[in-house]
Amino acid sequence: MKAPHPQQLVLLELQKLDQKESSLRHRRQAHPAHETVRELAARLADLRRAAVSQSAVISDCERESRRSEDEIERVRQRRDRQSERIEKNQVPLRDINSMQHEIAQMDERIKRLEEDQLSAEERTDAARNAQTQMNAEAEAIEADIESTKARFLEETAELDDELRSVIAQRRERAAQIDAALLEEYEASRDKNGALAVIEVRDGNAMGFAELSPMELERIRLTPSDELYFAEDTGQIVVRTRS
């Protein structure tokens, strides 16, 4: 593939800018605020689920309390009717003892129902208090999350400015080369990652690149406007001079 040598040199600048962008993004992503927010968000989700569970407990206890209350009223009405019949001498003498026994049993029944109702009300209050505490803690965690996010933005503001500058420079450099050459560079990046381009300066491979003497000779003999790809890796080779 033909590519003007000045445009090939731009690939080295693109690679440096891409590496710089990657480094800046990594620093941004590695900021401890991300882990802090994840931990806080997990605690918040647990609290929200627990608060919902307390709503179910409250509903169950309230239903239990209402059932006891309804049953108390039903038993009390029957007891009062039976007591009134005795007071008005509307009960045969032979039945008075059994009816009084029944009234005593109803009194015991009312007492047990009132205890059950009180217990249900206490459990309702406990569940409401627990839910209130959970909601308050959840609100505090939400405030911590927002505070952490704000601190993150403040602490990464300079880094973000640098990142935006690098992206703008990268866009400017990419516009200086033909679309076909840029496409080859992106393909090499997809295959080789951060080392898409090998610089060969004065016939020597720079950095961590390893090229055999025979391949270096082939590179030397390749016209400067011919794009050369490393045989083993497919990396683009750009020749430079000191």
Buried (B, 14 or more C-beta within 10 A) or exposed (E): EEBEBEBBBBBBBBBBBBBBBEEBEEEBEEBEBEEBBEEBEEBBEEBBEBBEBBEEBBEBBBEBBEBBBEBBEEBBEBBEEBBEBBEEEEBEEEEEEEBBEBBEEBEEBBEEBEEBBEBBBEBBEBBBEBBEEBBEBBEEBBEBBEEBEEEBEEEBEEBEEBBEEBBEBBEEBBEEBEEEBBEBBBEBBEEBEEBBBBBBEEEEBEEEBEBEEEBBEBBEEEEEEEBBBBEEBEBBBBBEEE
